[in-house]
Amino acid sequence: MSERSQFTALVLEQDEVSKVTSRIQILDNNVLPEGDVTVSVKYSALNYKDGLIIQGLGRLVRDYPHVPGIDFAGVIEQSESPEYKPGDKVVLTGWRVGEAHWGGHATRARVKSDWLVPLPEALTLKQSMSIATAGLTAMLAIMTLEEHGLTPDFEGEVLVTGAAGGVGSAAVSILSGLGYTVAAGTGRAETHKYLKNLGAAVIVDRAELQETPKGPLASQRWAACIDTVGGQMLANVLAALRCWGTVASVGNAGGIEFTANVLPFLLRGINLCGIDSNTCSKARRIIAWNRLANEMHFDKLDNMTNTAPLTDLPRLAGKILQGQIQGRTVIDVHG
Ligand SMILES: NC(=O)c1ccc[n+]([C@@H]2O[C@H](COP(=O)([O-])OP(=O)(O)OC[C@H]3O[C@@H](n4cnc5c(N)ncnc54)[C@H](OP(=O)(O)O)[C@@H]3O)[C@@H](O)[C@H]2O)c1
């Protein structure tokens, strides 16, 4: 068998008692799923959702064996699409790749060409995976806040919760680069210096954000918020938003349920917007990727990025679910 007829992947399998295990395997190309483009994957990434999938949690994967990896960047090897030719550099995030379709924790992937975005010229393949779903989601959240009127001269700080995580780090870095005063909400004291270096003006302890206000409204503090934590923290943030402020609800690292009241909406005109990077339209993705290529500070991106090989994924999956990963982890699938 030649190298071109086989590929290496992290393969998840489920045993008779539904336990999911993972192992690096060499597979033949003929087991690749259907799709009109085949991509030689160079880099992938580690996200919270990858952690859930690798550990078999959240019922995200229904069919095994499965190859995880919700993001990848690589070079087109074969294409039946008029949009792409061999040698083109591409990026994929979302569309339930790595969940319902085999993903990027492999040296080769076959997918639908509609799911791909051409790599912006200003980015390397590796930089694009340092950004990946986390950075794209941060940018989609920022675009949503701006569409609801946020500008850097809006009074108050822009809060980012779960700030030291992947989405949070990207959000802190981009927002501060755009001239916003960023408050970074974190539960880890050891990340304070890192967050300041990314551009946070103020650090807010997670415990403070978890304190439920005494009444239906708290003192007005936040101009806007990118919330990666969810749960009751989201309700607390809504009560402390300034008039006409907006929360972009991105994640649930701290839980899915919250109890809130309507008064901040009625008396302060606030907005609560959902962000879904998975199903976001291709046109909006391309706008977001081009903004990322122009507005991301590459030195800060380097500072927030660690690189690991495929073989390290099972260990890292456990760490990200325990909230122990700082910033972004790029997976060098050939490493
Ligand atoms: N909507 C979308 O399209 C989209 C896209 C990507 C990710 N997400 C979601 O966004 C969230 C963050 O993703 P990520 O990849 O950035 O994950 P991550 O790197 O693990 O970051 C999550 C951060 O949340 C904080 N956190 C963790 N457990 C917590 C808890 N129990 N209570 C309060 N805070 C906690 C930690 O930040 P500190 O250490 O700073 O406190 C952690 O670093 C996840 O829920 C993910 O599923 C959604």
PDBQT file of the ligand as one rigid body, heavy atoms in Angstrom, charges set to zero:
ROOT
HETATM    1  N1  LIG A 401     -21.855  28.451  19.821  1.00  0.00    +0.000 N 
HETATM    2  C1  LIG A 401     -20.823  28.027  19.111  1.00  0.00    +0.000 C 
HETATM    3  O1  LIG A 401     -20.809  28.048  17.876  1.00  0.00    +0.000 OA
HETATM    4  C2  LIG A 401     -19.613  27.523  19.851  1.00  0.00    +0.000 A 
HETATM    5  C3  LIG A 401     -18.379  27.408  19.202  1.00  0.00    +0.000 A 
HETATM    6  C4  LIG A 401     -17.251  27.020  19.955  1.00  0.00    +0.000 A 
HETATM    7  C5  LIG A 401     -17.406  26.708  21.300  1.00  0.00    +0.000 A 
HETATM    8  N2  LIG A 401     -18.640  26.774  21.862  1.00  0.00    +0.000 N 
HETATM    9  C6  LIG A 401     -18.823  26.507  23.295  1.00  0.00    +0.000 C 
HETATM   10  O2  LIG A 401     -18.158  27.552  24.002  1.00  0.00    +0.000 OA
HETATM   11  C7  LIG A 401     -17.644  27.046  25.232  1.00  0.00    +0.000 C 
HETATM   12  C8  LIG A 401     -16.142  27.332  25.282  1.00  0.00    +0.000 C 
HETATM   13  O3  LIG A 401     -15.490  26.563  24.276  1.00  0.00    +0.000 OA
HETATM   14  P1  LIG A 401     -13.892  26.517  24.238  1.00  0.00    +0.000 P 
HETATM   15  O4  LIG A 401     -13.518  25.645  23.092  1.00  0.00    +0.000 OA
HETATM   16  O5  LIG A 401     -13.371  27.890  24.379  1.00  0.00    +0.000 OA
HETATM   17  O6  LIG A 401     -13.619  25.706  25.600  1.00  0.00    +0.000 OA
HETATM   18  P2  LIG A 401     -12.428  25.861  26.645  1.00  0.00    +0.000 P 
HETATM   19  O7  LIG A 401     -11.162  26.186  25.943  1.00  0.00    +0.000 OA
HETATM   20  O8  LIG A 401     -12.511  24.654  27.503  1.00  0.00    +0.000 OA
HETATM   21  O9  LIG A 401     -12.856  27.141  27.514  1.00  0.00    +0.000 OA
HETATM   22  C9  LIG A 401     -13.923  27.126  28.421  1.00  0.00    +0.000 C 
HETATM   23  C10 LIG A 401     -13.587  28.019  29.599  1.00  0.00    +0.000 C 
HETATM   24  O10 LIG A 401     -14.761  28.132  30.424  1.00  0.00    +0.000 OA
HETATM   25  C11 LIG A 401     -14.371  28.251  31.789  1.00  0.00    +0.000 C 
HETATM   26  N3  LIG A 401     -15.016  27.173  32.540  1.00  0.00    +0.000 N 
HETATM   27  C12 LIG A 401     -14.796  25.842  32.422  1.00  0.00    +0.000 A 
HETATM   28  N4  LIG A 401     -15.582  25.162  33.282  1.00  0.00    +0.000 NA
HETATM   29  C13 LIG A 401     -16.306  26.087  33.959  1.00  0.00    +0.000 A 
HETATM   30  C14 LIG A 401     -17.295  26.005  34.982  1.00  0.00    +0.000 A 
HETATM   31  N5  LIG A 401     -17.692  24.850  35.481  1.00  0.00    +0.000 N 
HETATM   32  N6  LIG A 401     -17.833  27.165  35.426  1.00  0.00    +0.000 NA
HETATM   33  C15 LIG A 401     -17.440  28.361  34.935  1.00  0.00    +0.000 A 
HETATM   34  N7  LIG A 401     -16.497  28.485  33.960  1.00  0.00    +0.000 NA
HETATM   35  C16 LIG A 401     -15.949  27.366  33.483  1.00  0.00    +0.000 A 
HETATM   36  C17 LIG A 401     -12.839  28.160  31.807  1.00  0.00    +0.000 C 
HETATM   37  O11 LIG A 401     -12.344  29.483  31.707  1.00  0.00    +0.000 OA
HETATM   38  P3  LIG A 401     -11.509  30.185  32.890  1.00  0.00    +0.000 P 
HETATM   39  O12 LIG A 401     -10.474  29.187  33.279  1.00  0.00    +0.000 OA
HETATM   40  O13 LIG A 401     -10.969  31.426  32.276  1.00  0.00    +0.000 OA
HETATM   41  O14 LIG A 401     -12.496  30.440  33.988  1.00  0.00    +0.000 OA
HETATM   42  C18 LIG A 401     -12.514  27.444  30.517  1.00  0.00    +0.000 C 
HETATM   43  O15 LIG A 401     -11.210  27.733  30.075  1.00  0.00    +0.000 OA
HETATM   44  C19 LIG A 401     -18.006  25.562  25.272  1.00  0.00    +0.000 C 
HETATM   45  O16 LIG A 401     -19.217  25.404  25.969  1.00  0.00    +0.000 OA
HETATM   46  C20 LIG A 401     -18.208  25.221  23.796  1.00  0.00    +0.000 C 
HETATM   47  O17 LIG A 401     -19.059  24.116  23.618  1.00  0.00    +0.000 OA
HETATM   48  C21 LIG A 401     -19.733  27.180  21.170  1.00  0.00    +0.000 A 
ENDROOT
TORSDOF 0
